[in-house]
Amino acid sequence: MKNGLPVVQGTIYGWAYEDVPERRIKAGDKGQSAQPVPTLNEWGMIFLMGLILLEGTRRLRNRSKEA
């Protein structure tokens, strides 16, 4: 006992989340095939690459003007 409370130990074998509020997950349910949580969607990636390309071309133009 620590501070008058019993110490509880356990092992986590897996975890899950549901992206729809109030939808329950049954214990042991494997669901669909496991998909990674996306950080950026396809359009976000295309937009980000466009910004990187624009900045790169801007820097190249400035560098050629200075030379």
LUMMAR-61021 format. One record per atom (N, C-alpha, C, O): residue in three letters; x, y, z. Coordinates in nm, 4 decimals. Example, Ala and Ser with C-alpha at 12.3 -4.5 7.8 and 13.67 -1.06 7.14 Angstrom:
2
[ALA [1.3190 -0.5690 0.7800]]
[ALA [1.2300 -0.4500 0.7800]]
[ALA [1.3200 -0.3300 0.7800]]
[ALA [1.4236 -0.3319 0.8465]]
[SER [1.2850 -0.2250 0.7080]]
[SER [1.3670 -0.1060 0.7140]]
[SER [1.2900 0.0030 0.7870]]
[SER [1.3409 0.1138 0.8039]]
% end
This chain:
67
[MET [0.0843 -0.1192 0.0000]]
[MET [0.0000 0.0000 0.0000]]
[MET [0.0878 0.1241 0.0000]]
[MET [0.1906 0.1316 0.0674]]
[LYS [0.0431 0.2201 -0.0779]]
[LYS [0.1129 0.3471 -0.0858]]
[LYS [0.0126 0.4559 -0.0523]]
[LYS [-0.0901 0.4693 -0.1189]]
[ASN [0.0423 0.5339 0.0512]]
[ASN [-0.0488 0.6391 0.0975]]
[ASN [-0.1868 0.5833 0.1327]]
[ASN [-0.2874 0.6522 0.1156]]
[GLY [-0.1924 0.4633 0.1801]]
[GLY [-0.3194 0.4031 0.2191]]
[GLY [-0.3998 0.3460 0.1032]]
[GLY [-0.5101 0.2955 0.1240]]
[LEU [-0.3456 0.3533 -0.0205]]
[LEU [-0.4164 0.3008 -0.1369]]
[LEU [-0.3460 0.1759 -0.1875]]
[LEU [-0.2231 0.1704 -0.1870]]
[PRO [-0.4213 0.0757 -0.2311]]
[PRO [-0.3563 -0.0442 -0.2845]]
[PRO [-0.2883 -0.0161 -0.4180]]
[PRO [-0.3374 0.0634 -0.4981]]
[VAL [-0.1753 -0.0817 -0.4413]]
[VAL [-0.1031 -0.0678 -0.5669]]
[VAL [-0.1597 -0.1695 -0.6655]]
[VAL [-0.1677 -0.2884 -0.6347]]
[VAL [-0.1986 -0.1233 -0.7829]]
[VAL [-0.2555 -0.2105 -0.8845]]
[VAL [-0.1612 -0.2114 -1.0035]]
[VAL [-0.1180 -0.1060 -1.0501]]
[GLN [-0.1290 -0.3304 -1.0527]]
[GLN [-0.0420 -0.3428 -1.1690]]
[GLN [-0.1143 -0.4204 -1.2770]]
[GLN [-0.2066 -0.4969 -1.2491]]
[GLY [-0.0719 -0.4001 -1.3996]]
[GLY [-0.1324 -0.4714 -1.5102]]
[GLY [-0.0484 -0.4562 -1.6348]]
[GLY [0.0513 -0.3840 -1.6356]]
[THR [-0.0889 -0.5246 -1.7399]]
[THR [-0.0202 -0.5186 -1.8679]]
[THR [-0.1203 -0.4784 -1.9744]]
[THR [-0.2300 -0.5338 -1.9819]]
[ILE [-0.0823 -0.3818 -2.0568]]
[ILE [-0.1675 -0.3394 -2.1677]]
[ILE [-0.1218 -0.4163 -2.2908]]
[ILE [-0.0062 -0.4059 -2.3318]]
[TYR [-0.2123 -0.4931 -2.3494]]
[TYR [-0.1802 -0.5733 -2.4674]]
[TYR [-0.2185 -0.5042 -2.5975]]
[TYR [-0.1690 -0.5410 -2.7040]]
[GLY [-0.3024 -0.4088 -2.5903]]
[GLY [-0.3459 -0.3376 -2.7092]]
[GLY [-0.4340 -0.2212 -2.6691]]
[GLY [-0.4750 -0.2100 -2.5536]]
[TRP [-0.4630 -0.1345 -2.7650]]
[TRP [-0.5490 -0.0211 -2.7385]]
[TRP [-0.6267 0.0114 -2.8645]]
[TRP [-0.5920 -0.0341 -2.9735]]
[ALA [-0.7302 0.0890 -2.8494]]
[ALA [-0.8128 0.1282 -2.9635]]
[ALA [-0.8761 0.2626 -2.9344]]
[ALA [-0.8817 0.3070 -2.8197]]
[TYR [-0.9233 0.3261 -3.0389]]
[TYR [-0.9972 0.4512 -3.0239]]
[TYR [-1.1099 0.4502 -3.1255]]
[TYR [-1.1051 0.3768 -3.2243]]
[GLU [-1.2090 0.5302 -3.1014]]
[GLU [-1.3210 0.5436 -3.1940]]
[GLU [-1.3307 0.6901 -3.2311]]
[GLU [-1.3366 0.7762 -3.1433]]
[ASP [-1.3325 0.7197 -3.3604]]
[ASP [-1.3365 0.8583 -3.4039]]
[ASP [-1.4785 0.9140 -3.4131]]
[ASP [-1.4970 1.0312 -3.4456]]
[VAL [-1.5776 0.8316 -3.3850]]
[VAL [-1.7165 0.8766 -3.3825]]
[VAL [-1.7583 0.8886 -3.2360]]
[VAL [-1.7546 0.7893 -3.1633]]
[PRO [-1.7982 1.0089 -3.1909]]
[PRO [-1.8370 1.0259 -3.0511]]
[PRO [-1.9525 0.9340 -3.0120]]
[PRO [-2.0416 0.9062 -3.0923]]
[GLU [-1.9492 0.8887 -2.8902]]
[GLU [-2.0540 0.8054 -2.8296]]
[GLU [-2.0689 0.6675 -2.8917]]
[GLU [-2.1641 0.5968 -2.8586]]
[ARG [-1.9792 0.6260 -2.9802]]
[ARG [-1.9841 0.4902 -3.0346]]
[ARG [-1.8957 0.4024 -2.9476]]
[ARG [-1.7802 0.4360 -2.9218]]
[ARG [-1.9493 0.2916 -2.9032]]
[ARG [-1.8763 0.2045 -2.8119]]
[ARG [-1.7852 0.1082 -2.8875]]
[ARG [-1.8091 0.0745 -3.0034]]
[ILE [-1.6804 0.0653 -2.8184]]
[ILE [-1.5891 -0.0352 -2.8715]]
[ILE [-1.5988 -0.1564 -2.7801]]
[ILE [-1.5854 -0.1440 -2.6584]]
[LYS [-1.6219 -0.2727 -2.8380]]
[LYS [-1.6276 -0.3952 -2.7585]]
[LYS [-1.4864 -0.4433 -2.7295]]
[LYS [-1.3978 -0.4340 -2.8145]]
[ALA [-1.4662 -0.4943 -2.6096]]
[ALA [-1.3348 -0.5464 -2.5714]]
[ALA [-1.2975 -0.6620 -2.6626]]
[ALA [-1.3785 -0.7515 -2.6867]]
[GLY [-1.1760 -0.6602 -2.7130]]
[GLY [-1.1267 -0.7667 -2.7996]]
[GLY [-1.1649 -0.7529 -2.9453]]
[GLY [-1.1216 -0.8335 -3.0276]]
[ASP [-1.2454 -0.6524 -2.9799]]
[ASP [-1.2881 -0.6340 -3.1183]]
[ASP [-1.1701 -0.5850 -3.2014]]
[ASP [-1.1087 -0.4835 -3.1686]]
[LYS [-1.1388 -0.6559 -3.3073]]
[LYS [-1.0281 -0.6176 -3.3950]]
[LYS [-1.0719 -0.5137 -3.4979]]
[LYS [-0.9879 -0.4425 -3.5528]]
[GLY [-1.2004 -0.5041 -3.5244]]
[GLY [-1.2520 -0.4044 -3.6175]]
[GLY [-1.2000 -0.4252 -3.7586]]
[GLY [-1.1683 -0.5373 -3.7985]]
[GLN [-1.1916 -0.3173 -3.8329]]
[GLN [-1.1377 -0.3200 -3.9685]]
[GLN [-0.9866 -0.3358 -3.9597]]
[GLN [-0.9302 -0.3452 -3.8507]]
[SER [-0.9220 -0.3388 -4.0754]]
[SER [-0.7764 -0.3445 -4.0733]]
[SER [-0.7233 -0.2167 -4.0089]]
[SER [-0.7780 -0.1085 -4.0296]]
[ALA [-0.6186 -0.2300 -3.9325]]
[ALA [-0.5642 -0.1155 -3.8592]]
[ALA [-0.5090 -0.0115 -3.9561]]
[ALA [-0.4245 -0.0424 -4.0400]]
[GLN [-0.5566 0.1096 -3.9440]]
[GLN [-0.5112 0.2209 -4.0271]]
[GLN [-0.4365 0.3196 -3.9381]]
[GLN [-0.4817 0.3484 -3.8272]]
[PRO [-0.3245 0.3714 -3.9838]]
[PRO [-0.2555 0.4716 -3.9035]]
[PRO [-0.3353 0.6011 -3.8977]]
[PRO [-0.4115 0.6324 -3.9892]]
[VAL [-0.3176 0.6744 -3.7917]]
[VAL [-0.3863 0.8024 -3.7778]]
[VAL [-0.3176 0.9031 -3.8695]]
[VAL [-0.1994 0.9322 -3.8509]]
[PRO [-0.3892 0.9567 -3.9679]]
[PRO [-0.3240 1.0494 -4.0614]]
[PRO [-0.2903 1.1813 -3.9946]]
[PRO [-0.3652 1.2307 -3.9104]]
[THR [-0.1758 1.2381 -4.0333]]
[THR [-0.1375 1.3684 -3.9809]]
[THR [-0.1737 1.4787 -4.0792]]
[THR [-0.2111 1.5884 -4.0378]]
[LEU [-0.1633 1.4514 -4.2073]]
[LEU [-0.2050 1.5462 -4.3113]]
[LEU [-0.2787 1.4689 -4.4190]]
[LEU [-0.2396 1.3574 -4.4535]]
[ASN [-0.3839 1.5269 -4.4719]]
[ASN [-0.4514 1.4597 -4.5824]]
[ASN [-0.3775 1.4882 -4.7126]]
[ASN [-0.2819 1.5656 -4.7140]]
[GLU [-0.4200 1.4277 -4.8193]]
[GLU [-0.3503 1.4425 -4.9473]]
[GLU [-0.3448 1.5874 -4.9935]]
[GLU [-0.2412 1.6330 -5.0420]]
[TRP [-0.4539 1.6593 -4.9791]]
[TRP [-0.4547 1.7990 -5.0229]]
[TRP [-0.3609 1.8835 -4.9379]]
[TRP [-0.2958 1.9749 -4.9886]]
[GLY [-0.3539 1.8534 -4.8101]]
[GLY [-0.2622 1.9256 -4.7230]]
[GLY [-0.1180 1.9033 -4.7639]]
[GLY [-0.0370 1.9960 -4.7608]]
[MET [-0.0853 1.7798 -4.8026]]
[MET [0.0506 1.7491 -4.8476]]
[MET [0.0827 1.8210 -4.9781]]
[MET [0.1926 1.8738 -4.9950]]
[ILE [-0.0135 1.8230 -5.0703]]
[ILE [0.0084 1.8914 -5.1980]]
[ILE [0.0294 2.0408 -5.1732]]
[ILE [0.1183 2.1014 -5.2330]]
[PHE [-0.0508 2.0999 -5.0864]]
[PHE [-0.0371 2.2416 -5.0528]]
[PHE [0.0992 2.2698 -4.9900]]
[PHE [0.1649 2.3677 -5.0253]]
[LEU [0.1411 2.1851 -4.8979]]
[LEU [0.2707 2.2022 -4.8323]]
[LEU [0.3850 2.1928 -4.9327]]
[LEU [0.4781 2.2730 -4.9272]]
[MET [0.3797 2.0971 -5.0238]]
[MET [0.4841 2.0842 -5.1252]]
[MET [0.4855 2.2056 -5.2175]]
[MET [0.5924 2.2502 -5.2591]]
[GLY [0.3682 2.2596 -5.2498]]
[GLY [0.3610 2.3800 -5.3311]]
[GLY [0.4288 2.4980 -5.2628]]
[GLY [0.5015 2.5739 -5.3268]]
[LEU [0.4049 2.5133 -5.1327]]
[LEU [0.4701 2.6209 -5.0585]]
[LEU [0.6221 2.6035 -5.0570]]
[LEU [0.6961 2.7008 -5.0715]]
[ILE [0.6680 2.4807 -5.0395]]
[ILE [0.8122 2.4542 -5.0384]]
[ILE [0.8734 2.4857 -5.1745]]
[ILE [0.9807 2.5455 -5.1820]]
[LEU [0.8054 2.4456 -5.2824]]
[LEU [0.8565 2.4744 -5.4164]]
[LEU [0.8590 2.6246 -5.4451]]
[LEU [0.9548 2.6750 -5.5037]]
[LEU [0.7540 2.6961 -5.4039]]
[LEU [0.7516 2.8409 -5.4247]]
[LEU [0.8647 2.9098 -5.3486]]
[LEU [0.9296 2.9998 -5.4020]]
[GLU [0.8882 2.8688 -5.2262]]
[GLU [0.9966 2.9283 -5.1482]]
[GLU [1.1325 2.8966 -5.2097]]
[GLU [1.2212 2.9818 -5.2115]]
[GLY [1.1490 2.7753 -5.2596]]
[GLY [1.2745 2.7379 -5.3245]]
[GLY [1.3008 2.8195 -5.4501]]
[GLY [1.4129 2.8655 -5.4720]]
[THR [1.1984 2.8376 -5.5327]]
[THR [1.2172 2.9172 -5.6542]]
[THR [1.2416 3.0641 -5.6201]]
[THR [1.3190 3.1310 -5.6886]]
[ARG [1.1766 3.1154 -5.5150]]
[ARG [1.1998 3.2536 -5.4732]]
[ARG [1.3452 3.2734 -5.4305]]
[ARG [1.4082 3.3732 -5.4654]]
[ARG [1.3975 3.1769 -5.3545]]
[ARG [1.5370 3.1869 -5.3095]]
[ARG [1.6347 3.1770 -5.4268]]
[ARG [1.7352 3.2481 -5.4302]]
[LEU [1.6055 3.0893 -5.5227]]
[LEU [1.6933 3.0778 -5.6394]]
[LEU [1.6946 3.2065 -5.7209]]
[LEU [1.8002 3.2493 -5.7675]]
[ARG [1.5770 3.2689 -5.7385]]
[ARG [1.5697 3.3953 -5.8127]]
[ARG [1.6480 3.5046 -5.7414]]
[ARG [1.7209 3.5807 -5.8050]]
[ASN [1.6331 3.5125 -5.6097]]
[ASN [1.7075 3.6148 -5.5339]]
[ASN [1.8580 3.5903 -5.5419]]
[ASN [1.9361 3.6850 -5.5511]]
[ARG [1.8979 3.4658 -5.5384]]
[ARG [2.0399 3.4325 -5.5448]]
[ARG [2.0982 3.4699 -5.6825]]
[ARG [2.2105 3.5196 -5.6916]]
[SER [2.0199 3.4451 -5.7899]]
[SER [2.0694 3.4771 -5.9242]]
[SER [2.0733 3.6287 -5.9478]]
[SER [2.1578 3.6762 -6.0236]]
[LYS [1.9834 3.7054 -5.8841]]
[LYS [1.9832 3.8511 -5.8964]]
[LYS [2.1054 3.9115 -5.8254]]
[LYS [2.1615 4.0110 -5.8713]]
[GLU [2.1461 3.8503 -5.7129]]
[GLU [2.2592 3.9004 -5.6367]]
[GLU [2.3919 3.8746 -5.7073]]
[GLU [2.4874 3.9500 -5.6887]]
[ALA [2.3989 3.7697 -5.7875]]
[ALA [2.5256 3.7329 -5.8530]]
[ALA [2.5570 3.8142 -5.9739]]
[ALA [2.6603 3.7929 -6.0374]]
% end
